[in-house]
Amino acid sequence: MSSALVVFSGGQDSTTCLGWAKNRFDRVETLTFDYGQKHRVEIYQAKKIATLLDVENFVLKFDAFSQLADSALIDGSLDISSAHSHKPNLPASFVPNRNAVFFTLAHAYAQKKGIDNIITGINQTDYSGYPDCRLEFIEALELALNLGSESNIKFHYPLIHLSKAQTFEMSEQEGVLELIIDESHTCYNGNHNTKNEWGYGCGECPACILRAKGWQEYNKKH
Ligand SMILES: [Zn+2]
């Protein structure tokens, strides 16, 4: 029996990955991180989507980032749309080593649960400039984590080369488009009250702008 763990934030990308995984693996579970993010509504939405798709969801709580990171994703006083204070080439939402920590914890959780595959929604196409969303990084980390634990857990990243419009396309193919519009959360400002045709969000933060633009491109073809 094949098994997969989806690193699940409750956003558009990871919900698409969950649909993708459910159509390919016998047993699918989800792991959500509670790391003190401002947009905490995503944790609630992740739980809700997992319940609707009848998959197990585990919320792993850790507060190291809130003590370490100088990121607008965590610190409400920083402007989400500006450059990062220490790394001017990166956006303020960058959290140093976030994916390294997330995937390391997911890998440990997969070992504990006897799961052979980890699915992540990382994407290097129309991403926000995060260097830990690149293919080279995830491949290096996969190798390091398997070497360091004598395991052979395979990482999958079905969205790595897709645009947001193509991600909408894939979510339709995998049967989760409606769920993404109605339940997923991507907005950095934690706005889950304003419903747009592309889903909930403020419509102004970088995550909402990317999602709205992807929806428009996707819609042109339909
Ligand atoms: Zn927003």
Boltz pocket constraint, residues with backbone or C-beta under 6 A from the ligand:
constraints:
  - pocket:
      binder: B
      contacts: [[A, 186], [A, 187], [A, 188], [A, 189], [A, 190], [A, 191], [A, 201], [A, 202], [A, 203], [A, 204], [A, 205], [A, 206], [A, 207], [A, 208], [A, 209]]
      max_distance: 6.0
